[in-house]
């Protein structure tokens, strides 16, 4: 598995851990991005793919 795909799988796992009932807070999504050192855009894309809704968005992006 390539490093990029491995990283993607790790980010997905972290998002799934942080989500509850198909929802993840904006703060939790940002923390995953910062902890995993990935762009916020990647988090948004993965949330879309995982059908996770971002709640309480503080950036006005979601």
Backbone as a chain_set.jsonl record, in Angstrom:
{"seq": "XXXXXXXXXXXXXXXXXXXXXXXXXXXXXXXXXXXXXXXXXXXXXXXXXXXXXXXXXXXXXX", "coords": {"N": [[0.851, -1.178, 0.0], [0.557, 2.215, -0.816], [2.182, 5.095, 0.648], [0.562, 7.36, 0.689], [-2.033, 6.253, 0.445], [-2.088, 4.731, 2.761], [-1.947, 6.753, 4.702], [-4.35, 8.034, 4.119], [-6.177, 6.045, 4.874], [-5.665, 5.987, 7.602], [-6.51, 8.548, 8.349], [-9.217, 8.339, 7.716], [-9.963, 6.4, 9.599], [-9.576, 7.857, 11.966], [-11.486, 9.893, 11.626], [-13.836, 8.381, 11.651], [-13.743, 7.437, 14.265], [-14.09, 9.821, 15.662], [-16.597, 10.658, 14.915], [-20.12, 10.662, 15.573], [-23.114, 9.024, 15.248], [-23.22, 9.614, 12.479], [-22.411, 12.237, 12.41], [-20.031, 14.87, 12.797], [-18.284, 17.226, 14.668], [-17.254, 20.502, 13.701], [-14.986, 21.421, 15.036], [-13.846, 18.992, 15.908], [-13.3, 17.794, 13.444], [-11.433, 19.599, 12.396], [-9.41, 19.24, 14.276], [-8.625, 16.596, 13.769], [-7.556, 16.98, 11.204], [-5.413, 18.706, 11.802], [-3.927, 17.173, 13.662], [-3.246, 14.993, 12.061], [-1.898, 16.239, 10.1], [-2.963, 17.076, 7.583], [-4.649, 18.686, 4.824], [-7.521, 20.789, 5.417], [-9.362, 20.593, 3.393], [-9.073, 17.965, 2.48], [-10.154, 16.598, 4.642], [-12.82, 17.473, 4.481], [-13.539, 16.352, 1.991], [-13.231, 13.602, 2.532], [-15.128, 13.326, 4.56], [-17.44, 13.77, 3.072], [-17.312, 11.512, 1.378], [-17.628, 9.517, 3.278], [-20.13, 9.987, 4.116], [-20.468, 11.654, 6.319], [-21.736, 14.231, 8.215], [-20.82, 17.539, 8.809], [-21.126, 19.323, 11.719], [-22.035, 22.341, 13.453], [-20.308, 24.212, 12.186], [-17.548, 26.269, 12.229], [-16.212, 27.705, 10.406], [-17.779, 28.292, 8.273], [-17.795, 26.761, 6.005], [-19.043, 24.348, 5.56]], "CA": [[0.0, 0.0, 0.0], [1.36, 3.428, -0.885], [2.163, 5.945, 1.849], [-0.615, 8.232, 0.588], [-3.224, 5.458, 0.746], [-2.008, 4.368, 4.177], [-2.308, 7.963, 5.421], [-5.782, 8.229, 3.892], [-6.88, 5.074, 5.712], [-5.509, 6.429, 8.995], [-7.381, 9.715, 8.518], [-10.591, 7.808, 7.724], [-10.171, 5.756, 10.902], [-9.71, 8.919, 12.978], [-12.782, 10.544, 11.426], [-14.884, 7.466, 12.103], [-13.675, 7.43, 15.73], [-14.56, 11.104, 16.183], [-17.993, 10.876, 14.511], [-21.203, 10.01, 16.318], [-24.402, 9.024, 14.532], [-23.075, 10.24, 11.17], [-22.091, 13.656, 12.577], [-18.755, 15.223, 13.405], [-18.234, 18.677, 14.851], [-16.218, 21.208, 12.945], [-13.781, 21.437, 15.863], [-13.253, 17.656, 15.871], [-12.771, 17.587, 12.09], [-10.214, 20.407, 12.301], [-8.387, 18.603, 15.117], [-8.118, 15.449, 13.01], [-6.702, 17.524, 10.14], [-4.18, 19.234, 12.386], [-3.17, 16.054, 14.239], [-2.76, 14.133, 10.977], [-1.165, 17.128, 9.193], [-3.551, 17.029, 6.248], [-5.442, 19.887, 4.571], [-8.945, 20.76, 5.764], [-10.092, 20.158, 2.198], [-9.073, 16.497, 2.475], [-11.126, 16.186, 5.659], [-14.148, 17.705, 3.901], [-13.753, 15.356, 0.936], [-13.426, 12.295, 3.157], [-16.43, 13.353, 5.24], [-18.44, 13.563, 2.015], [-17.238, 10.11, 0.956], [-18.097, 8.676, 4.383], [-21.473, 10.467, 4.457], [-20.449, 12.304, 7.617], [-22.148, 15.635, 8.166], [-20.081, 18.384, 9.742], [-22.064, 20.176, 12.442], [-21.476, 23.485, 14.184], [-19.142, 24.687, 11.432], [-17.059, 27.562, 12.675], [-15.564, 28.368, 9.264], [-18.759, 28.608, 7.251], [-17.448, 26.026, 4.792], [-19.786, 23.105, 5.419]], "C": [[0.894, 1.236, 0.0], [1.204, 4.242, 0.396], [0.925, 6.839, 1.866], [-1.893, 7.471, 0.948], [-3.247, 5.049, 2.213], [-2.435, 5.557, 5.038], [-3.808, 8.218, 5.305], [-6.598, 7.298, 4.79], [-6.794, 5.457, 7.191], [-6.412, 7.62, 9.287], [-8.839, 9.255, 8.584], [-10.892, 7.173, 9.081], [-10.371, 6.796, 11.993], [-11.042, 9.635, 12.85], [-13.915, 9.666, 11.942], [-14.913, 7.369, 13.628], [-14.307, 8.688, 16.316], [-16.046, 11.338, 15.899], [-18.948, 10.102, 15.411], [-22.484, 10.145, 15.51], [-24.335, 9.773, 13.2], [-22.765, 11.725, 11.216], [-20.706, 13.814, 13.194], [-18.74, 16.743, 13.546], [-17.1, 19.265, 14.025], [-14.905, 21.185, 13.73], [-13.084, 20.082, 15.832], [-12.632, 17.376, 14.506], [-11.47, 18.367, 11.907], [-9.082, 19.777, 13.115], [-7.787, 17.388, 14.416], [-7.156, 15.943, 11.932], [-5.359, 17.989, 10.7], [-3.311, 18.112, 12.956], [-2.522, 15.192, 13.157], [-1.96, 14.919, 9.93], [-1.629, 16.976, 7.744], [-4.402, 18.286, 6.065], [-6.905, 19.702, 4.994], [-9.768, 20.245, 4.589], [-10.16, 18.629, 2.127], [-10.094, 15.969, 3.482], [-12.537, 16.351, 5.115], [-14.491, 16.665, 2.849], [-14.029, 13.983, 1.536], [-14.751, 12.237, 3.916], [-17.547, 13.148, 4.226], [-18.478, 12.096, 1.604], [-17.813, 9.165, 2.01], [-19.529, 9.017, 4.805], [-21.545, 10.991, 5.886], [-20.825, 13.766, 7.423], [-21.359, 16.407, 9.214], [-21.076, 19.351, 10.374], [-21.325, 21.292, 13.14], [-20.215, 24.019, 13.502], [-18.79, 26.101, 11.867], [-16.42, 28.357, 11.532], [-16.551, 28.778, 8.18], [-18.536, 27.863, 5.945], [-18.375, 24.849, 4.539], [-21.249, 23.318, 5.744]], "O": [[1.878, 1.293, 0.737], [0.225, 4.097, 1.128], [0.315, 7.052, 2.914], [-2.74, 7.989, 1.676], [-4.308, 5.024, 2.837], [-3.195, 5.392, 5.992], [-4.457, 8.578, 6.286], [-7.587, 7.715, 5.393], [-7.751, 5.267, 7.941], [-7.015, 7.694, 10.358], [-9.604, 9.734, 9.421], [-11.964, 7.391, 9.644], [-11.238, 6.637, 12.852], [-11.669, 9.955, 13.86], [-14.841, 10.152, 12.593], [-15.984, 7.233, 14.221], [-14.98, 8.628, 17.346], [-16.683, 12.14, 16.582], [-18.62, 9.036, 15.932], [-22.885, 11.248, 15.137], [-25.273, 10.48, 12.832], [-22.842, 12.408, 10.195], [-20.273, 12.996, 14.005], [-19.144, 17.457, 12.629], [-16.122, 18.59, 13.703], [-13.839, 20.958, 13.157], [-11.858, 20.023, 15.74], [-11.556, 16.784, 14.423], [-10.513, 17.852, 11.329], [-7.928, 19.783, 12.686], [-6.576, 17.177, 14.465], [-6.069, 15.391, 11.766], [-4.304, 17.698, 10.136], [-2.097, 18.104, 12.756], [-1.396, 14.721, 13.315], [-1.414, 14.338, 8.992], [-0.835, 16.78, 6.824], [-4.831, 18.888, 7.049], [-7.448, 18.599, 4.933], [-10.759, 19.54, 4.781], [-11.192, 18.069, 1.756], [-10.811, 15.007, 3.204], [-13.367, 15.456, 5.275], [-15.611, 16.153, 2.819], [-14.946, 13.283, 1.106], [-15.42, 11.204, 3.913], [-18.504, 12.423, 4.499], [-19.553, 11.506, 1.495], [-18.41, 8.141, 1.678], [-20.073, 8.414, 5.731], [-22.545, 10.803, 6.579], [-20.278, 14.446, 6.555], [-21.246, 15.978, 10.362], [-21.773, 20.094, 9.682], [-20.123, 21.194, 13.388], [-19.192, 24.249, 14.148], [-19.63, 27.001, 11.867], [-16.127, 29.543, 11.682], [-16.199, 29.529, 7.27], [-19.027, 28.281, 4.896], [-18.482, 24.393, 3.401], [-22.039, 22.376, 5.681]]}, "num_chains": 1, "name": "protein.A"}
